[in-house]
Amino acid sequence: MRIYELSTKLKRIAFGVLVSSALAYLWVSSYVTPVRLTPSAMLAGLAVVLAGLWTVLTRRPTLDKDFRWLLAVSGALLAWAAAVYWISSHYPAGLWPVLQMGLGIGIAFAVFTSVDSRSTALVFVAVLLVGFVVSAVVGIGQHFAGAPFVGLWELVGGGPQSTPDAGRSAPGLAPTTILFGYQMAVAVPLAVGLLVSGVFAGKKALRVVVAGTVVALGLALLVSGSRSAVGAGFMGTAFVCFLLRFNRRRKLMFPLAVALVLGVALYFAVGLAFDPVRFVGMEDRSAQVRIPMQLTAVRYALQHPLGTGMYEIDETYIPAEVEPRLEEEILRHRTHNQLLNVLVCYGFPGFGLLILFYGLVVKRVRGLWNALGTTAMREGEWLVAGCAGAMLSYFLNSLLHNAGPFVGDVFHWYVIGLLFSLRWTEGTVAGAAEGTGGPGNGA
């Protein structure tokens, strides 16, 4: 009895620390403590340790095959990255990205062990949405009011460079405007899934609150100024809406195609109304340099097929047809593509593991969605659709920016862990998850 009581308390503490770490990543991820660690990293590390202790104490949970494959592939990529940094003599600099990857994988495990019921899933998503909304309100204030809200950003560790002013792109409480865009692009599909699913049917007050949340997050997505985040967020949101309202045949490819088309159309419609020069004109150097930047990365990867750990280029890698005015941008920045970042840093072996990783994510979404059956609004349906839209939005955005789960973005592992934790729906999701098998089976 004592072991049961201890394990129950330990699990509750682990869950509390886990959600606190998620809020810390959203609100104070730039703040560095005297021990040179962020509060978010310290809390997340503690949550992982507590989740591990609970697992050892109770010998639970049973990891379904999909999640075991995810851990195996993630661990393999982590091990390969560590080896590449060692071979290329990039330690101690290479230690930090390796530790980030390890912490991210641990976070996914902690979420998987802690979010194991409808109630914990609702609490976890509610906490995430509260965190998103607070940062969104700050970002909206930065864009329209300036100084008072910029002060909040500086208070939590925002850097002096690129300090936002009224009317400019806003970082909210994230370290940069780009990471703020990443966060809002994930938040909007989750919130929209909750709104359109019918979960709050007959509860007008709650529907109003969720509707206000969607509006705030959508506006914050726009004021982030990240064009790829806005477009990806619209596509992910359209995907969620189509899944929940118009797709009763449980197919994914057609809704995906419709979502991409609708997302692009919505992007141009809103872009023309909000800021046509930035969102539609695409005449600035940042937009024009993306393709040459990625071509340079491909040439670099072909000459370093096993990866180099650090992306170190000079003029010899830049294609000859690239305009001289763009060369400085190419040399100064990374590839601005999550997949290419992994390719140049960890070579074709790392790239192959990343593709396998995302293949497992797609397989999980498809298995969960098919398991829900053909009747409308089964328990957990909105969450499966919301996670699917959030993952789609994040992935599309990462094709035009640097961050990714294996490229410096620890926070995304909370969403990955949430997706794989959705095994708690009685007789549907759990059964499908157990029977999906490895990457060679099923969908």
N, C-alpha and C positions, 0 to 999 in steps of 0.2 A: 504493500500500500504506500509505503514511504517513497519507493522508487517511482510509482505512478504519480504521486503528488509532486515530487521533485521534477519529473519530466514535464508535467503539465505547466508548472511555473516557469521552467526553463524555456519551454516553447513560447509561452506568452512574452517573456522577456526578450527572446530572440526576435519575435515578430515586432515588438515595440521598437527595438533598436534598429531593425531593418527599415521600418517606415520612417523613423527619424533620420536615418542615413539618406533616404531618398529625398526628404525635404532639404537636408543639408546640401545635397548635390544641386538642387534647384535654387536654393537661396544664398548659400555662402560657399560655393565651390571654388571661388578665387581666394578666399581668406586662408592665409597660411599661419599656423600656430608657431610658437617659439621652437617646437621640436621639428619644424620644417615639414609638417604634414597638415593636410586640410582636415577640418572636422568631419567632412563627408567621408574621407578615406578611413579615418580612425573608426568612425561608427560602423561603416560597412565592413571593415575588417573584424570588428567585434561581433557583428551579426553573423558573419561567416563562421567564426569560431564557435559561437553559441549554437548555431545550427548543426555544426559538426558534432559538438558534444551531445546534443539531443539525439542525433542519429546513432551515435555509439551507444548511448544509454538505453535507447528503446529498440535499437536494431530496425528502425524504420526511417524513412518510408521506403517502400519497394520502388526502385527506379524503373519506370517502364522502358521498353526497348528504345523508343525514339529518343528519350532523354539520355540514356546510356550512350547511344551513338553520338549525340550532340556533345557530351562531355569528352568522349574519346577523340572526336575530330578536333574539338577546341584544344584539348590537351596536346594533341599531335602538332597543331600549328604553334602552340606556345613553345613546345620543346624545340621545334625546328627554328623558330625565331631566336631562341636562346643560343642555339648552336651557330646560327649565322652571325650573331653579334660576337660570339667568341672567335669564330674563324676569321672574321674581318677585323678583329682587334678593336672593337668599339666599346668595350667595357672600360670604365664604369658608366659611360653615357648610356649604353644599351640596357643597363639594369632597370631604369625607370619604366620604359615601355613594356619590358617583360613582367615587372611587378604589376603594372596596370592591367595587362591581359589576365594574369593570375587572379587579381582581385575581381575583375569582371566575371570570370568563370565562377568564382566563389559566390558572387552575388546571385547569379542565376540559380546556383544550387540552394542558396538560402531562401530565395523566393519559392522555389519548387517545394522545399520542405515545409515552409511556413504557410503558404497560401494553398490550403488543401480542402477548402469548403466554400460554399456559397457566401457565408458570412464574412470569412476572412478575405475572399476575393473582392467583395463589395467595399469593405473597409480599406483595403489596399488601394483600389482604384479611386475611392473617394479622397484618400489622402493625397494621391498623385494629382488629382484634379484641383484640390485646394492649393497645392504647391504651384501648379501651373498658373492658376488664376491670380495668385498673389504676385508672381513674377510678371504676369501679363498686365496687371493693373499698373505696376511700376513702369513697364515698358511704354504703355499708352501715355502715362503721365510724362515720361521723358520726351516723347515725341511732341506732345501738344503743350506741355507746360515748361519743360526744360529743367532748370536748376534744382528745384526742391527734390525732384525724383532722381536726378543725376546724383545728388548727395547720398541718397540711399544706396545707389550702386557703388559709389566710392567707399561707403562705410563698410560694405561687405567684401571689399578687396578689389573692386574694379580698378583697372590700371589707368594711369594718367593719359596714355596714348589713345587717340581716337575717342576722346571724351565726347559723349553725345550732347547735342544742343537741341532745342526745340525745333521741330521740323525735319530733323535728320533721322537716320536709322537708329533704332533703339536696341540696347542689349537686355532690357529688363533687369533681372538679377543674375543673369548668366555672365560668364567671363567676357563674351564677345557677342556682337549682333548675329554672327553666323551660328553660334551655338544656341542662341535664343531662338533663331529660326528653326533649328533642328528640333528643339523642345516643343515649340508651338505646332510644328508639322505633325508631331506624334500626338499631341494633346487634342487637337481638333477632331480627328476621326474617333478617338475614344469617347469624347463628350457627345459627338453627334450620334454615335451608336447608342448611347444611353438615352438620348432624347427621342429618337425616332422608333425605338424598339417597342414602345408600349409598356415598359416596365412600370411607369408611373401613371398608367391609365386610371382616370378617376381621381387623381391627386393633383389638382390644379396648381397648388402652391409649389409643389416640388417640380412640376413641369416648368413653371415660370423661372424657378431658380436655375434649372439646368439649361433652359433657353438663354437666360442671361449669361451663363457660363460660356455657352457656345459663341455668343456674340462677342464677349470679351476676348476669348481666345482667338477668334477669327480676326478681330481688329488688331490684336497684338501680332499675329502672324504677318499681317500687312505692314505694320510699322517696323518690324524687324528689318525690312528692306531687302531680305534675301529672296531673290526672284525664284531660285530653284526650290526653296522651302515653300513658297506660296504655291507654285505650280504643283509640287508634289503633295502638299497638304490638300489641295483641291481634288487631286486624283484619288488620294486615299479616302477622302470624305465621300466622294461620289461612289467609290467602291462599296463602302459601308452602307450607304443609302440603298444602293441597288440590291445588295445582298438581303437586306432586312425587309424591303418593301416590294420589290418587283421580281425576286428570283426565288421561286418555290421548287425549282427542279434540282437544286443543290449542285449546280454547275458553277465552276469558277472562271473558266476562260472567257466566256461571253461577258459576264459582269466586269471582268478585268478590262476587256477591250472597250466596253461602253464607258467605263470609268476613265480610261485614258483620254478618250475623245471628249467626254464631258468636262474633264479636268482642264484640258487645254483650252476649250471654248470659254470656260468660266474664268480661267487665268487672263485671257485677253480682254474679256468683258470688264472684269474688275480692274485690271491694269489700266485700261483706257480711262476709267472713271477716277482711279485713285492717283496714279502717277504715270501718265503715258510715256513720258520721256525715259524714265528708268525701266519700267516694266515691259514696254512694247518697243521702244526705240532701239535698244541693244547696241548703241553706238559707242559706248564707253570702252575703255581699254580692257577692263575686267572681263567683259563679255567676249571681246574679240580674241583674247589670248587663250581661251580655254582649249580649242582644238589644237593649236600649235603646242601648247603645254603638254597635252596628252600624247601627241605624236612624238614629242621629245622623250617622254617617259617610255614609250614602246621601244624606241631605238636604244635607250639605256638598258632596258630589260633584256633585249636580244643580245647585248654585249656582256651582260652579267646574268646569265640564266638562273643561277642559284641564289641571287640576291646579294646585297652588300650591307644590309642592316640600316645604314644611313644613305639617303638619296643625295649624292654629291655629283653635281653635273658642272660642265663648263660649255663653252661655245661649240665644241666639236660635236656635241650630241644634238644640237638644234638643227632642224632641217634647213637647207640652204634657202628655200623659198620663203622663209618666215621674214616678215618685215623687221628691219633693225629696231624700230621703236618698241617692238614687243619683246625683244631679247632680254632686256633688263627684268621684265616681269617674270619671264620663264626662269631665269637664273635665281630670282629672289624668292619664288614661291614653290610649293610642292606641286604634285600633279593635279590637284583639285578633282580627284576621283578616288573613292575608297578602294575600288578593285585594283587600280593602277598603283596606288600607294603600297598595297600588299605585294604586288608584282615586283616593283622595283626594290623594295626592302627585303623581301623574303623569297624572291624568285618564283619560278614556275611551280616548284613544290608547294610553297605557301599559297600561291594563287589557286592551285588545284584543290587544296584543303578548304580554302574560303568558298569556292564554288560548291563543294560538297556540303559545307556548313549551311549555306543558303538553300541548297536542295533539301536538306533535312527540315528547315523552317517551312518551306513550301509544302512538303509532305505532311508535316504536322497540321498546318492549317487545313489542308484538304481532308485529312483524316478526321479532324475534329468537326468540320463542317458537315461532312457526309454522315457522321455519327448522329447528328441531331435529328435526322429523319426528315420527313416532308411536311409535317404539320407546323403551323405558324407559331412563332414565339415560344419555343421550348425554353426551359430554364437554362440560362447561360448563353443563349444564342447571341444576344447583343454584345456580350463580352468577347465571344469568339470572333464575331464580325468586326468589332472595334479593334481588337488586337491585330487582326489581319490587315485592316486599313492602316493602322499605325505602322506596322512593319513595312507595308508597301510604300507609304509616304516617306518613311525614313530611308529606305533603300534607294528610291528614286532621287531624293535630295542628295544622298551621298555620292551619286554619280557625277555631281558637279561641285562637290566639296570634299575636304580631306578626311573628316572624322568618320569613324566606323567602330564597331565593337572590338576590332583588333588594331585600330589606329587611334588610340588616345581617348576614345569616348567610353568611359566606364558606365555612364548612366543608362545607356541603351540596354545593358544587360538586365536591368529591372524589367523591361518590357519583354525581352526574350524569355526570362524566367517565368513571367506571368503567362505567356503563351503556352509554355510547356507544362505549367502547373494545372492547366484546365482539364483535370482528369476526374473532377469531383461530381459531375452530373450523373445522377443515379441511372445506371443501366444503359447509358448512351455513350457519352464521351469517354468514360473510363474503359468501357469494353473495347471501343475502337482503338484507343491508345495502346491497350495491351496487345492487340492483335495485329498491329501494323508492321512490326518487325524492323529489319535493318533497311539501309538505303536501297537495297536491290529489290525490295518487296513492295507490294501495295501500289499507291498512287504514283 
